[in-house]
Amino acid sequence: MKTYIFTILLFFLGVIATAQISLPPFFTNNMVIQRDQKFPVWGKAQPNTIITVRFATTTLKTSSDKNGNWKVLFPKQKTTLSPKKLEIQNLKTSITLSNILVGDVWLCIGQSNMEWPMQAEMHYKEELTEVNNPKLRFFNTTYAGKNIYGQPFTDSIYARLNMSSFYQGSWETSDSKSVRSMSAVGYYFGKNIIANQHIPIGLIHMAIGGAPLETFIKRETLESHPIFKEKVKGNWLYNESLPKWVRERGVQNTGRRLVIPQDPTGPNHAYKPGFAFASGIEQLTVIPIKGVLLYQGESNALDLERVQEYAALQKLMIEDYRKQWKNPKLPFYWVQLSSIDTLHYKSTLWPMFRDEQRLLLNETRNTGMAVSSDLGSKNDVHPTNKKEVGYRLAQWALAQDYNEKISPSGPLPKKAIYKKGGIWITFRHAEEGLTFSENNNLKGFSIDKGKTPVEAQIKKKNKVFIPMHYKPQFIYYAWEPFTSANLMNSSQLPASTFKIEVN
């Protein structure tokens, strides 16, 4: 299939063209259009000509302006499993796009664990018998610098380090060939939604390996924030308010040349604050989507200051995405960091980071967090069980967006109270009752900044009791980089890492 460059410029100039009509690259064969929302179709044509646009049973007419720009807005469309055509024509030329479905479109962003392809996922071989699914579609992008690590970029990569050619991608239908490079987390998420709802799902994948959260946030949004404006001051390669590892990698990649695409904040790069947003995500904000899936954090979990600010930074991102899409209730779901135990990733900070991600649930609405600490690999930042991660993200969407009466989450702490003889912790999302994953003792609770394990017992449906003759300030759970904590609910969903004050 032809690859279409995904850019700011070409979203307005168009790349799918005949001699006189062009469309933005998002509009291709095999695409999924978001249901139940008005959707625009636009492009370029000869100036001052009449344009007729047909989709399904609706026909709209408009005229191109003196610069050749035209746009129509289709009314809300209902779900369709029957492939439709989108036809655009004037008196001399026409374009026809085929095999189009109407369903739900989800944006998948983050770093390498979201990018992790199906062909490297632990269940890939057994899943191959099920990947042929015409309801599941991918707009699977690549980016300039993909799979280039601690070395200078080549000339061809330098040429693409601009907002007009950074991302490349195309719409494809899920099959044994296309699925190989698709985000495994995205694939399993989509598969679970389809199995439950029987609707088409389109996944727009724009994750970047190693990327900090800052690149996915609009630069102007960072500039307007009283604290985070420091992240876009001066050359980003030497800006200490950004993750150190990210800056070092940027120097390694761009240090070969002095003249590369840049602006006052420094050379362009996938890790540059605001760059991924400006190079691709921003164009999507004019197209309706169902929601956002985020699996990111490893690059922001290497420094204490970055860990402590993360919840506020992601909250800013969520609020801005809802503003950009003009949807104050836009669903936004993220994956909590997994478990690891290596010095390279400064894993001692990971328990705190996981808790920052949990606390964000209390700060936002229409959000959810998939716990993955029980799926970690001790010596590898890339756990290969993405099937369960995708399933857990889907649980949130099914419960909150599709009105299914299911458990969206594992246990989350509500309060901790000391009474004579011990501490009582009450949990939300206990469902039919708390349990633990192994046939021995409940594990994972501690005091003294997580250093001293304590005995814990499940009491009643939604409470854990910790025998203790004094009141500590805090109780910790799963407060280890690589944890064997095993509390879960009756739906077999694990509890989140947490630190909670004892009252």
N, C-alpha and C positions, 0 to 999 in steps of 0.2 A: 504493500500500500504506500502511496506517495506520502512523504513526510511534509507536514506543514509547519512553517515557522510561526511560533506563537509570540507575538510582540505587541507593544503599544502602537507603533507606527502602522503595522500591517492590520491591526484591528480596525483601523480607519481607512487604509488604502485598499485592503483586501488582497488575498492571494489565490482564491478559487475564482478564476476569471475566464471569460471568453474575451473577445475583442472589446466588448462594451459593457460588461457587467462583472462585478467582482463582489465577493463575500468575505467576511472575516474567517480566519482558519478554524474557529470553533464549530462553524457550520459545515459539516461533512456528512458523507454517507455513514450510517451506523450510529449516529448520535442519539442521545437521550435528551428530551426536552422536559423541563420541570413541570409537573402537573399542577393544576389548581392555582396557577399564577400567570398573569399576563406575561408574554415573552416577546421581546423585540427581534426583528430581523432587519439588518441594515447592510449598506455596502456602498459601492461606487458604480457609476454608470456615466454615459454621455450626458453632459449638462442639459438641463431643461427638457428631459424626456419623461414620458409616462412609464411607470414601472408597475407591473402586475405581479402580485405574490400570492400563491395558493398553498395552503396547508390543509390536508384532509378535506373537509367540506367548506372551508372558509376561504374567501377570495378578498384581498385588499388591494386597493390601488393608491398610488402616490406619484409624485413627480420629483425627479432629481433637481437639486438647486443649481445655481450657476457654477458651482464647483464640482458638480457631479455627485454630491452626497444625497442619499435617500434613506428613509427609515419607515417601517410600519410596526404597529404594535398589535399582536394577535390577542384575542380574548383568552381567558382561562380555558385550558384544555383538560378533559378528563383522561384518566389512565387508559392507555390502549396497548394491547398485546399484539395487535395487527399492524405490521409495518406500514408506515405512511410515506408519502413523498412531499418534498418541499420544492415548489417550482417558482422560479423568478424569470420574468421575461419582459422585454420591451418589443418594439416593432421589428427589430432586426435579429436579436439574439435571445438565448434562454439558457438557464442552468436548472438541472434537476438533481436533487439529492434524494437518495432512496434508503430504504430499510431504517426509517426513523421511528423510534418508540417514544411514548410519553409516560413518564414515571417519576421517580425521585432521583435527584442528582446530589451527590455528596463530594465535598472537597477533602482530599487527603493530603496533609502537609506534615512536616516534621523533619527528622534527620534519618540516619541510616536504618534504624529499626522500623520506621514506616516505609522506607525505600526497599527494605529487604525483599528480594524477589521470590516468587513462588518456587522457582527451580532450586533454591537453597533452603526451603522450609522443610522441616523434618517429616511432614506427612505428604510431601509432593508426589511421590510415586504412587501411593495408594489413592491420592486424590485425582489422578489423571483420568480415571474412569468417569469422573463427574464434572469435569471442567467445561464440557461442551454445553453452554447454556445461553441461548439467544436472548434471554431477558437480562443478562449481565453484560454491561458494556464498559470499556475503559477508555478514557482520554489519558494515555500514558506518556508523560513527558520525560525527556532527558534534558541535560543542561550542560553548559560550557564548563569543562573541568571535571566532569563525572569520572570517578575512578582514578583521578590523578591526586597523589598524596603529597609527600614532602619533597617535591621537586618542582622546578620551573615549568610553567605552562609552555606549550608549543605555540608556534605562530598561528596555527589554525584556531587554537583556543583563544589566544589574545584577540583575534579578529571577531570573536563572538562575545567578548566581554562588554556588551552594551545592551541596553534595554530593548533594542530592536531585533536581537537574534539570540538572546541568552537561552531561552527555552525552545525546545522543539517537541512536537508530539502529534498524535493522530488518534481518532476514534477507532476502536476495534471491538469486535464481538468476542466474548470469551470462548476460546477453544484451546486445544492442546499446544498450539504454536504461540498464540498471543499471550497466554497466561504465564508463560515462563518468566517474563520480565516484569510482570505486574506485581505491585505491592501485595505481599501475602496477607498482611493485616487487612488491607482494603478488600481483597478477594473474599476472605472468610466473613468479613462484615457483610458484604453484599450478598453472599450466598445465604447467610442466615436470615437476612431481611426478606429475600425472595422466597425462601422456603416457608416463611410464616405468612407473608402478605401477598405473595403471588403477583407482584408488580415488577415492572422493569426498574433496574437500578443502574445509574450511570455514576462511575467513579472517576473524578478528575484528580490524577496523582501528580503532585508537584513537590514532593519531598526532596531534600538535598542532604546527602551524607555529611555529617559533621557540622551542620549548620546551627548557629545559635538562634535563639528565639528572635533576636533583634532584626534579622534579615527579613522575617515574615511580617514585620510591623511597618506601617507607612512612616516614611521619614518625617513628614510634617507632624504626624501624631506624636512622635518622640520629641520633636522640637518644641511642641507646645506644652509638654509636661514639665512641671517645676523641678523634678529630679532627673528624669530620664533624658532631658534635653542635653545633658553632658555627653550622652552616647553619640551624638551627631555633631560634636564640636571638633574641628581640626581633622587631621589625617587619622582615619579609623585604625590604621596599622599600629599606631602608637598611643591610642586612647585607652588609658588604664581603667576606664569604666566599662570596658568590654572584656569578655573572657580572654585570659592570657593565651591559652592554647590556640584559640581562634585567630588571634592576631599573629602569632608565630607562624601558623600555617599560611596565612595570607602573605607574609613576607617571603616564605619559601616559594610560593607559587608565582608571585609577581616581581620578585627581586631581580629577575634577569634583564628587565628593561626599565628605562626611566620614562619612556613615552608609551603609555597604554591608556585606554579610555578611562577617564576619571573626572571628578568635579572637586570642589573645595574640601570635601570630606575624604578624598584620597582615591586610589585606584579602584576600579570596579572589580567585584569578586562576589562569588556566591555567598560569602559570609559578611559582606558589608552591610551595615544597618540599613534596612529599607530596600535593599536591592532586589531580593526575590519578590517582594510585594510589587514594586514598581515594574518589574520585568515580566510579570505574568498574572499574579493574583489580582492586581488592580483592574485588569481588563474584564475579569470574571464578575466584578461587582455590578455590571450592567445586565447580567444574565441571572435570572432567579435560580437559586439552589435550595436544597432541603436543609443542609447543615454542614458542619465542619468536623472533621476528625483530626486530632493532633497526637502524634507520638514524638515527643521531643524533650530534651532536658539534659542529656549526657554532657553536652558541651557547656551548659550553664551550671553544672554541678561540680566544677573543678576548683572554684574559689569561694571562700566563705561569704564575701560580699555579694557575689552573684547568686548564691543560694538564698541568702536572706531577702533579696529583692524580687525573687522569681515570681512569687504569687501576685505581687502588685504589677509586675511587668505583663504577666499573662492576662490578668484582669483588664489591663489597658488594651491589650490586643483584642480580647473578646468584645469589649465595649465598642472599639473602633470598627471591628468587622460588622457588627450589628448596625452601626451608623452607615458604613459604606454600602451595605446591602439594603439599607432602609427597612430593616426588619429587627425591631427591638427584642424579638423572641427567638432569633436565629439559634437553633440547637448547636451546642458546642461540646464535644466530648473528647476527653484526653486519656492517655495511658499513663499511669503512674510508673515511675522508673522501677526496673526490676531489681534483682539482687546481684551483687558482684563483690569480689574480695581481692582487688589488685591495687598496688601502690600507684600504678600508671594512671588510673582514673580517680585517684584520691578518694577511694570509696568510703573513707570514714565520714564523708559529708553526705553520703546518700540517704541515711535514715532521716536526717533533717530535711533534705530535699523532698523526699517522699511525703513527709508531713506537711511541708509547704504546699505541695500539690493537693493534699487532702483538705487543708484549711481553706483553699480557694473555693471548695464546694459551698462553704458557708457564706462566701462573699458574692456569689453569683446565682442566677436562676436559669433554668432551662439548660443546665450543664450536667455532666456526669463524669466519673473517673473509673476506668477499668484498672483494678489492681493486678500487678504481674510479678510481685516479689516472690511468689511461690514457684515461678517458672524460670528463675534466673540460672545462669551458668557462672560458676564460681570464678572462672578465669577468662571469661569471654563477655564482652559488652553486648554481644548479639545473640541472645537466646533464640533458638531456632523453632520453638513452639509458638508460631504465630496463629495457629488455628484457634487456640484457646483465647488469645488476646482479641482476635476478631469477633469471636463469639461473645466475649464479655462486653465489648463496645456495643454490639448489636442488642444486648439485653437492655442497655440504657435507652437506645433508640426505640426499641419495641415497647418498652414500658411508658416512655414519656411522649413519643411522637406518634405511635401507632396504637396507643390505648390498650395494650395487652396487659392482662392482670398477671404479671410475672415479677419476680424479684430482679431489680436492676443492679443491685450491689451486694457485696458482702457486708459483714457487720461494720458499722461506723460508731465510734463512741459518742454518747450523748452527755453523760455526766459521771463523775466519780465522787463518791461520798464516803467519808470515814465514820464508821460507827464503832462502838466498843467491840473490839475483837477483830476488826478488819475493815477492808475497803470494798465497797460495792460499786461496780462499774455497770452502767446501763447502756445498752446498745440499740441503735436503730437498725433496721434491715436484718433483724434476727429471723424473720419469717416464721416458720413453724417451730423454731427453736435453734439455739446455738449448739454447735458440735465441734469436733476437731477431726483432723484428717488422718490421724494415725491411731492404731489400736494400743496406745499407751497413755501418756499423760498430756494434758494441755500444756503447751510450751509457748514461750515468747514474751512473758511479762517480766518487768524488771524495775528497779529503782536505781538511785545514784547515777543519773545520766545514762542509764541503760547498762551499767557495768555489773550490777548485782541481780542475778535472776531470783525470782520469787515464785513460790507455789501459787497456783491459781486453780479455781474450781468453777465449773458451770453450775449456776443456781437458777432455778426457774427457767422461763422461756428465753429471757433476753438479758440476763445478768451474769456477771462473773464476780466471784468472791475471792479476795486475796487475804488470807489470815495474816494479821499484823497487829502488834501491840502498841504501835505509835503511828502518827499520821505523817507520811512523807509529803513533800511539796508536790511532787509529780509522780505519776505512773507512766511507764513507757511500754510500748508493745512493738515487737519486731524491730527494735532499735539496734540493729546490727547491719553492716553492709550486705552480708550474705546471711539471710535469716532462715531458720528452720521453724519459725513461728507457725502454728497450725490451727488457729481459730477460724471457723467458717460458719456459715448458716446452713439451713436445711436444703438450700438450693445448691450447695457445694461451691459457693462463691466465697473466696477468702477475705478475711478482715484486712483493713488497711493498717499500715504502720501508723502509730500515733504517739503523741505525748500529751497528757491531759492533767490539768491541775486537780488536786484532791481538795475537796471542800469539807 
